Amino acid sequence: MKFSLFVHMERISPADPEPRLYQEMLELCRMADEGGMHAIWTGEHHGMSFTIAPNPLLNLVDLARRTKNVRLGTGTVIAPFWHPIKLAGEAAMADIIMDGRLDLGIARGAYSFEYERVMPGLDAWNAGGRMRELIPAIKGLWAGDYAHDGQYWQFPATTSAPKPLQKDLPIWVAARDPNSHEFAVANGCNVQVTPLHQPFAEVESLMQRFNDACAKAPEVPRPKIMILQHGYVAESADDAALAADELNTFYNYFGAWFLNKRPIHQGMIAELTADEMAAHPFYSPQAMRENLLIGEAPEVIERLRKIEALGYDEFSLWIDSGMSFARKRDSLRRFIEDVMPAFA
């Protein structure tokens, strides 16, 4: 099982200057590259200081000039916000600039906050439909002289200019429901999954959905599957408890952004009180401690062994957490030095 880093700029206070946050993100990426991680992933979000990533390809092109070894992946671009010709060309150009290190992850998106601002009226059903139409179109454009007459896009014969450096540029699909797994596998795409805050049973279930999809398409070579999960390698039991509390705060804000009912000012959501977080029906520090990859190195290794045994090809450490840069840095250092060697 390979290891990668999933990272964004995240701004939790108006006092945090964005240029400094970007430099801190770059430092985490440098550690991942020099520490032997397989890839760095970053996503796409709009108008949210909680996750600052207006164009992941822009960030990855910059990272390509600052790193030597890692692959660089979009985790993920939001399909309905891209025209197929635009995404095919920009991804191909990025792949050339990156010397063939791009992995293109694509999703339907999740935040209604973004839908109603970037594409008003969009719902999850049509977002999923756009993703399913976009991916075959991109492949056709890379092959060249491709015309498209779909539900969402129509255009005459077109060739992506440029074409990717990689002959078979990997495409990944963010999948949760069985239909998404089946679509990804049938179209020769790799799969990204995240159990979020759910118990280990969800990790098992996501793999089962992938295996079932592979069984339904035996003629397709088995794609890869990556799991994305929050983690923190602690230096002590007390440090692990603190991380669980911090990640509980992160998920309370994640949930508030997802519900899209709370006031937002200057890209930042109205502050949650301790009482509001304590009253949440399923987020709690205890749940985070039990379900996420939190613990001292031996415990983290044991949990990762169980994930590896299920057949996952890659584990991506989701480092966005609302923690200080120093705590992220120290956890990543322990992950690289104390956890990854057990899987060498």
DOSE-729901 format. One record per residue (C-alpha): x, y, z; chain. Coordinates in steps of 0.25 Angstrom, whole numbers. Example, Ala and Ser with C-alpha at 12.3 -4.5 7.8 and 13.67 -1.06 7.14 Angstrom:
REM DOSE-729901
<xx = 49, yy = -18, zz = 31, kette = A>
<xx = 55, yy = -4, zz = 29, kette = A>
END
This chain:
REM DOSE-729901
<xx = 0, yy = 0, zz = 0, kette = A>
<xx = 6, yy = 14, zz = -4, kette = A>
<xx = 4, yy = 26, zz = 4, kette = A>
<xx = 1, yy = 40, zz = 0, kette = A>
<xx = -3, yy = 54, zz = 5, kette = A>
<xx = -16, yy = 61, zz = 4, kette = A>
<xx = -15, yy = 76, zz = 7, kette = A>
<xx = -21, yy = 90, zz = 4, kette = A>
<xx = -19, yy = 103, zz = 10, kette = A>
<xx = -29, yy = 105, zz = 21, kette = A>
<xx = -32, yy = 118, zz = 28, kette = A>
<xx = -38, yy = 117, zz = 42, kette = A>
<xx = -36, yy = 132, zz = 46, kette = A>
<xx = -37, yy = 145, zz = 39, kette = A>
<xx = -23, yy = 148, zz = 46, kette = A>
<xx = -16, yy = 137, zz = 37, kette = A>
<xx = -10, yy = 143, zz = 25, kette = A>
<xx = -12, yy = 135, zz = 12, kette = A>
<xx = 2, yy = 136, zz = 7, kette = A>
<xx = 7, yy = 130, zz = 20, kette = A>
<xx = -3, yy = 119, zz = 19, kette = A>
<xx = 2, yy = 115, zz = 5, kette = A>
<xx = 16, yy = 115, zz = 9, kette = A>
<xx = 12, yy = 105, zz = 21, kette = A>
<xx = 5, yy = 97, zz = 11, kette = A>
<xx = 17, yy = 96, zz = 2, kette = A>
<xx = 26, yy = 92, zz = 14, kette = A>
<xx = 17, yy = 80, zz = 17, kette = A>
<xx = 17, yy = 76, zz = 2, kette = A>
<xx = 33, yy = 77, zz = 2, kette = A>
<xx = 33, yy = 68, zz = 14, kette = A>
<xx = 24, yy = 58, zz = 7, kette = A>
<xx = 33, yy = 58, zz = -6, kette = A>
<xx = 46, yy = 57, zz = 2, kette = A>
<xx = 40, yy = 47, zz = 11, kette = A>
<xx = 36, yy = 37, zz = 1, kette = A>
<xx = 21, yy = 39, zz = -1, kette = A>
<xx = 16, yy = 34, zz = -14, kette = A>
<xx = 7, yy = 46, zz = -17, kette = A>
<xx = 1, yy = 59, zz = -13, kette = A>
<xx = -14, yy = 62, zz = -15, kette = A>
<xx = -21, yy = 75, zz = -14, kette = A>
<xx = -36, yy = 79, zz = -18, kette = A>
<xx = -45, yy = 90, zz = -23, kette = A>
<xx = -53, yy = 99, zz = -15, kette = A>
<xx = -59, yy = 113, zz = -17, kette = A>
<xx = -62, yy = 124, zz = -7, kette = A>
<xx = -59, yy = 116, zz = 5, kette = A>
<xx = -47, yy = 120, zz = 14, kette = A>
<xx = -49, yy = 107, zz = 21, kette = A>
<xx = -43, yy = 100, zz = 9, kette = A>
<xx = -36, yy = 110, zz = -1, kette = A>
<xx = -33, yy = 103, zz = -14, kette = A>
<xx = -40, yy = 111, zz = -26, kette = A>
<xx = -32, yy = 103, zz = -36, kette = A>
<xx = -24, yy = 91, zz = -32, kette = A>
<xx = -16, yy = 90, zz = -46, kette = A>
<xx = -10, yy = 104, zz = -42, kette = A>
<xx = -5, yy = 99, zz = -29, kette = A>
<xx = 0, yy = 86, zz = -35, kette = A>
<xx = 8, yy = 93, zz = -46, kette = A>
<xx = 15, yy = 101, zz = -35, kette = A>
<xx = 17, yy = 88, zz = -27, kette = A>
<xx = 23, yy = 81, zz = -40, kette = A>
<xx = 35, yy = 92, zz = -39, kette = A>
<xx = 37, yy = 90, zz = -24, kette = A>
<xx = 37, yy = 75, zz = -24, kette = A>
<xx = 44, yy = 63, zz = -30, kette = A>
<xx = 38, yy = 50, zz = -27, kette = A>
<xx = 23, yy = 51, zz = -24, kette = A>
<xx = 12, yy = 49, zz = -34, kette = A>
<xx = 2, yy = 61, zz = -33, kette = A>
<xx = -13, yy = 59, zz = -33, kette = A>
<xx = -26, yy = 67, zz = -33, kette = A>
<xx = -34, yy = 61, zz = -22, kette = A>
<xx = -43, yy = 66, zz = -28, kette = A>
<xx = -48, yy = 75, zz = -39, kette = A>
<xx = -63, yy = 78, zz = -38, kette = A>
<xx = -68, yy = 72, zz = -51, kette = A>
<xx = -80, yy = 82, zz = -54, kette = A>
<xx = -71, yy = 94, zz = -52, kette = A>
<xx = -63, yy = 90, zz = -65, kette = A>
<xx = -66, yy = 89, zz = -79, kette = A>
<xx = -60, yy = 77, zz = -85, kette = A>
<xx = -51, yy = 84, zz = -95, kette = A>
<xx = -46, yy = 93, zz = -84, kette = A>
<xx = -43, yy = 82, zz = -74, kette = A>
<xx = -36, yy = 73, zz = -85, kette = A>
<xx = -27, yy = 84, zz = -90, kette = A>
<xx = -23, yy = 90, zz = -76, kette = A>
<xx = -21, yy = 76, zz = -70, kette = A>
<xx = -12, yy = 72, zz = -82, kette = A>
<xx = -4, yy = 85, zz = -82, kette = A>
<xx = -2, yy = 83, zz = -67, kette = A>
<xx = 3, yy = 69, zz = -70, kette = A>
<xx = 13, yy = 74, zz = -79, kette = A>
<xx = 18, yy = 85, zz = -69, kette = A>
<xx = 18, yy = 74, zz = -59, kette = A>
<xx = 27, yy = 64, zz = -67, kette = A>
<xx = 16, yy = 54, zz = -67, kette = A>
<xx = 13, yy = 54, zz = -52, kette = A>
<xx = -2, yy = 57, zz = -53, kette = A>
<xx = -13, yy = 49, zz = -47, kette = A>
<xx = -27, yy = 55, zz = -50, kette = A>
<xx = -37, yy = 52, zz = -40, kette = A>
<xx = -52, yy = 56, zz = -43, kette = A>
<xx = -64, yy = 58, zz = -34, kette = A>
<xx = -78, yy = 63, zz = -35, kette = A>
<xx = -76, yy = 72, zz = -23, kette = A>
<xx = -83, yy = 72, zz = -10, kette = A>
<xx = -85, yy = 87, zz = -4, kette = A>
<xx = -98, yy = 93, zz = -8, kette = A>
<xx = -92, yy = 106, zz = -4, kette = A>
<xx = -83, yy = 105, zz = -16, kette = A>
<xx = -94, yy = 100, zz = -26, kette = A>
<xx = -103, yy = 111, zz = -23, kette = A>
<xx = -92, yy = 121, zz = -26, kette = A>
<xx = -84, yy = 115, zz = -37, kette = A>
<xx = -96, yy = 108, zz = -44, kette = A>
<xx = -109, yy = 113, zz = -38, kette = A>
<xx = -120, yy = 102, zz = -39, kette = A>
<xx = -110, yy = 90, zz = -39, kette = A>
<xx = -114, yy = 78, zz = -31, kette = A>
<xx = -106, yy = 66, zz = -27, kette = A>
<xx = -114, yy = 57, zz = -38, kette = A>
<xx = -110, yy = 66, zz = -49, kette = A>
<xx = -96, yy = 68, zz = -44, kette = A>
<xx = -94, yy = 53, zz = -44, kette = A>
<xx = -99, yy = 53, zz = -58, kette = A>
<xx = -90, yy = 64, zz = -63, kette = A>
<xx = -78, yy = 56, zz = -57, kette = A>
<xx = -82, yy = 43, zz = -64, kette = A>
<xx = -83, yy = 51, zz = -77, kette = A>
<xx = -70, yy = 59, zz = -75, kette = A>
<xx = -61, yy = 47, zz = -73, kette = A>
<xx = -63, yy = 40, zz = -86, kette = A>
<xx = -63, yy = 53, zz = -93, kette = A>
<xx = -49, yy = 56, zz = -88, kette = A>
<xx = -44, yy = 43, zz = -92, kette = A>
<xx = -50, yy = 45, zz = -106, kette = A>
<xx = -43, yy = 59, zz = -107, kette = A>
<xx = -30, yy = 54, zz = -103, kette = A>
<xx = -31, yy = 43, zz = -114, kette = A>
<xx = -35, yy = 54, zz = -124, kette = A>
<xx = -45, yy = 58, zz = -134, kette = A>
<xx = -56, yy = 56, zz = -124, kette = A>
<xx = -70, yy = 61, zz = -126, kette = A>
<xx = -80, yy = 61, zz = -114, kette = A>
<xx = -95, yy = 62, zz = -114, kette = A>
<xx = -99, yy = 60, zz = -99, kette = A>
<xx = -110, yy = 64, zz = -90, kette = A>
<xx = -101, yy = 75, zz = -84, kette = A>
<xx = -91, yy = 79, zz = -94, kette = A>
<xx = -91, yy = 79, zz = -110, kette = A>
<xx = -79, yy = 82, zz = -119, kette = A>
<xx = -73, yy = 78, zz = -132, kette = A>
<xx = -61, yy = 70, zz = -135, kette = A>
<xx = -50, yy = 75, zz = -126, kette = A>
<xx = -36, yy = 71, zz = -122, kette = A>
<xx = -30, yy = 74, zz = -108, kette = A>
<xx = -19, yy = 84, zz = -110, kette = A>
<xx = -9, yy = 80, zz = -105, kette = A>
<xx = -10, yy = 66, zz = -102, kette = A>
<xx = -5, yy = 60, zz = -89, kette = A>
<xx = 10, yy = 55, zz = -88, kette = A>
<xx = 5, yy = 42, zz = -82, kette = A>
<xx = -1, yy = 33, zz = -92, kette = A>
<xx = -11, yy = 28, zz = -82, kette = A>
<xx = -13, yy = 39, zz = -72, kette = A>
<xx = -19, yy = 33, zz = -59, kette = A>
<xx = -33, yy = 38, zz = -56, kette = A>
<xx = -39, yy = 35, zz = -43, kette = A>
<xx = -54, yy = 36, zz = -39, kette = A>
<xx = -58, yy = 40, zz = -25, kette = A>
<xx = -68, yy = 29, zz = -22, kette = A>
<xx = -78, yy = 26, zz = -10, kette = A>
<xx = -91, yy = 19, zz = -15, kette = A>
<xx = -90, yy = 6, zz = -23, kette = A>
<xx = -94, yy = 13, zz = -36, kette = A>
<xx = -82, yy = 22, zz = -36, kette = A>
<xx = -73, yy = 10, zz = -33, kette = A>
<xx = -79, yy = 3, zz = -45, kette = A>
<xx = -77, yy = 15, zz = -54, kette = A>
<xx = -63, yy = 17, zz = -50, kette = A>
<xx = -59, yy = 3, zz = -52, kette = A>
<xx = -67, yy = 1, zz = -65, kette = A>
<xx = -59, yy = 14, zz = -71, kette = A>
<xx = -46, yy = 9, zz = -67, kette = A>
<xx = -44, yy = 19, zz = -56, kette = A>
<xx = -38, yy = 18, zz = -42, kette = A>
<xx = -46, yy = 21, zz = -30, kette = A>
<xx = -44, yy = 30, zz = -18, kette = A>
<xx = -53, yy = 27, zz = -6, kette = A>
<xx = -54, yy = 34, zz = 8, kette = A>
<xx = -61, yy = 28, zz = 20, kette = A>
<xx = -61, yy = 42, zz = 27, kette = A>
<xx = -63, yy = 41, zz = 41, kette = A>
<xx = -70, yy = 27, zz = 40, kette = A>
<xx = -66, yy = 14, zz = 47, kette = A>
<xx = -57, yy = 4, zz = 41, kette = A>
<xx = -69, yy = -3, zz = 36, kette = A>
<xx = -70, yy = 8, zz = 26, kette = A>
<xx = -56, yy = 5, zz = 21, kette = A>
<xx = -60, yy = -9, zz = 19, kette = A>
<xx = -73, yy = -6, zz = 12, kette = A>
<xx = -66, yy = 4, zz = 2, kette = A>
<xx = -56, yy = -7, zz = -2, kette = A>
<xx = -68, yy = -17, zz = -4, kette = A>
<xx = -75, yy = -7, zz = -13, kette = A>
<xx = -62, yy = -6, zz = -21, kette = A>
<xx = -60, yy = -21, zz = -22, kette = A>
<xx = -75, yy = -23, zz = -26, kette = A>
<xx = -73, yy = -13, zz = -37, kette = A>
<xx = -60, yy = -20, zz = -42, kette = A>
<xx = -68, yy = -33, zz = -42, kette = A>
<xx = -78, yy = -27, zz = -51, kette = A>
<xx = -68, yy = -23, zz = -61, kette = A>
<xx = -58, yy = -35, zz = -62, kette = A>
<xx = -54, yy = -31, zz = -76, kette = A>
<xx = -48, yy = -18, zz = -70, kette = A>
<xx = -34, yy = -18, zz = -64, kette = A>
<xx = -36, yy = -16, zz = -49, kette = A>
<xx = -34, yy = -1, zz = -46, kette = A>
<xx = -27, yy = 4, zz = -33, kette = A>
<xx = -34, yy = 9, zz = -21, kette = A>
<xx = -29, yy = 20, zz = -11, kette = A>
<xx = -35, yy = 23, zz = 3, kette = A>
<xx = -35, yy = 37, zz = 8, kette = A>
<xx = -35, yy = 38, zz = 23, kette = A>
<xx = -32, yy = 48, zz = 34, kette = A>
<xx = -20, yy = 44, zz = 43, kette = A>
<xx = -11, yy = 49, zz = 54, kette = A>
<xx = 2, yy = 42, zz = 59, kette = A>
<xx = 3, yy = 46, zz = 73, kette = A>
<xx = 15, yy = 46, zz = 82, kette = A>
<xx = 6, yy = 42, zz = 94, kette = A>
<xx = -7, yy = 38, zz = 99, kette = A>
<xx = -10, yy = 52, zz = 103, kette = A>
<xx = -6, yy = 57, zz = 90, kette = A>
<xx = -15, yy = 47, zz = 83, kette = A>
<xx = -27, yy = 52, zz = 91, kette = A>
<xx = -24, yy = 67, zz = 88, kette = A>
<xx = -24, yy = 63, zz = 73, kette = A>
<xx = -37, yy = 56, zz = 74, kette = A>
<xx = -43, yy = 68, zz = 80, kette = A>
<xx = -37, yy = 77, zz = 69, kette = A>
<xx = -43, yy = 68, zz = 58, kette = A>
<xx = -56, yy = 68, zz = 65, kette = A>
<xx = -56, yy = 83, zz = 64, kette = A>
<xx = -52, yy = 82, zz = 49, kette = A>
<xx = -63, yy = 72, zz = 46, kette = A>
<xx = -74, yy = 81, zz = 53, kette = A>
<xx = -69, yy = 92, zz = 43, kette = A>
<xx = -69, yy = 83, zz = 32, kette = A>
<xx = -83, yy = 79, zz = 35, kette = A>
<xx = -88, yy = 93, zz = 36, kette = A>
<xx = -82, yy = 97, zz = 23, kette = A>
<xx = -89, yy = 85, zz = 17, kette = A>
<xx = -103, yy = 88, zz = 23, kette = A>
<xx = -101, yy = 102, zz = 17, kette = A>
<xx = -110, yy = 109, zz = 27, kette = A>
<xx = -100, yy = 117, zz = 36, kette = A>
<xx = -96, yy = 132, zz = 33, kette = A>
<xx = -83, yy = 134, zz = 25, kette = A>
<xx = -75, yy = 147, zz = 25, kette = A>
<xx = -63, yy = 149, zz = 17, kette = A>
<xx = -62, yy = 134, zz = 13, kette = A>
<xx = -63, yy = 130, zz = 28, kette = A>
<xx = -74, yy = 123, zz = 34, kette = A>
<xx = -80, yy = 128, zz = 47, kette = A>
<xx = -73, yy = 123, zz = 59, kette = A>
<xx = -78, yy = 110, zz = 66, kette = A>
<xx = -80, yy = 110, zz = 81, kette = A>
<xx = -75, yy = 99, zz = 90, kette = A>
<xx = -89, yy = 96, zz = 94, kette = A>
<xx = -93, yy = 95, zz = 79, kette = A>
<xx = -82, yy = 85, zz = 77, kette = A>
<xx = -85, yy = 77, zz = 89, kette = A>
<xx = -99, yy = 76, zz = 85, kette = A>
<xx = -96, yy = 70, zz = 71, kette = A>
<xx = -103, yy = 57, zz = 69, kette = A>
<xx = -91, yy = 49, zz = 64, kette = A>
<xx = -79, yy = 57, zz = 64, kette = A>
<xx = -71, yy = 56, zz = 77, kette = A>
<xx = -56, yy = 54, zz = 81, kette = A>
<xx = -59, yy = 40, zz = 85, kette = A>
<xx = -64, yy = 37, zz = 72, kette = A>
<xx = -52, yy = 43, zz = 65, kette = A>
<xx = -42, yy = 36, zz = 74, kette = A>
<xx = -49, yy = 22, zz = 71, kette = A>
<xx = -52, yy = 24, zz = 56, kette = A>
<xx = -40, yy = 33, zz = 50, kette = A>
<xx = -26, yy = 29, zz = 49, kette = A>
<xx = -22, yy = 35, zz = 62, kette = A>
<xx = -11, yy = 30, zz = 72, kette = A>
<xx = 3, yy = 27, zz = 75, kette = A>
<xx = 11, yy = 21, zz = 63, kette = A>
<xx = 9, yy = 6, zz = 67, kette = A>
<xx = -6, yy = 8, zz = 68, kette = A>
<xx = -6, yy = 16, zz = 55, kette = A>
<xx = 2, yy = 4, zz = 48, kette = A>
<xx = -8, yy = -6, zz = 54, kette = A>
<xx = -20, yy = 1, zz = 48, kette = A>
<xx = -13, yy = 3, zz = 34, kette = A>
<xx = -10, yy = -12, zz = 34, kette = A>
<xx = -25, yy = -14, zz = 34, kette = A>
<xx = -27, yy = -5, zz = 23, kette = A>
<xx = -16, yy = -11, zz = 15, kette = A>
<xx = -21, yy = -25, zz = 17, kette = A>
<xx = -35, yy = -21, zz = 11, kette = A>
<xx = -27, yy = -18, zz = -3, kette = A>
<xx = -26, yy = -3, zz = -3, kette = A>
<xx = -15, yy = 2, zz = -12, kette = A>
<xx = -12, yy = 15, zz = -6, kette = A>
<xx = -15, yy = 22, zz = 7, kette = A>
<xx = -16, yy = 37, zz = 6, kette = A>
<xx = -13, yy = 45, zz = 19, kette = A>
<xx = -24, yy = 56, zz = 20, kette = A>
<xx = -16, yy = 66, zz = 28, kette = A>
<xx = -26, yy = 78, zz = 27, kette = A>
<xx = -31, yy = 78, zz = 42, kette = A>
<xx = -31, yy = 93, zz = 47, kette = A>
<xx = -19, yy = 89, zz = 55, kette = A>
<xx = -7, yy = 99, zz = 56, kette = A>
<xx = 4, yy = 97, zz = 45, kette = A>
<xx = 14, yy = 92, zz = 56, kette = A>
<xx = 4, yy = 81, zz = 60, kette = A>
<xx = 2, yy = 77, zz = 45, kette = A>
<xx = 17, yy = 77, zz = 43, kette = A>
<xx = 20, yy = 69, zz = 55, kette = A>
<xx = 10, yy = 58, zz = 52, kette = A>
<xx = 14, yy = 57, zz = 37, kette = A>
<xx = 28, yy = 56, zz = 42, kette = A>
<xx = 25, yy = 44, zz = 51, kette = A>
<xx = 16, yy = 38, zz = 40, kette = A>
<xx = 28, yy = 38, zz = 30, kette = A>
<xx = 39, yy = 34, zz = 40, kette = A>
<xx = 31, yy = 25, zz = 50, kette = A>
<xx = 19, yy = 19, zz = 42, kette = A>
<xx = 23, yy = 18, zz = 27, kette = A>
<xx = 36, yy = 9, zz = 29, kette = A>
<xx = 27, yy = -2, zz = 35, kette = A>
<xx = 21, yy = -3, zz = 21, kette = A>
<xx = 34, yy = -2, zz = 13, kette = A>
END
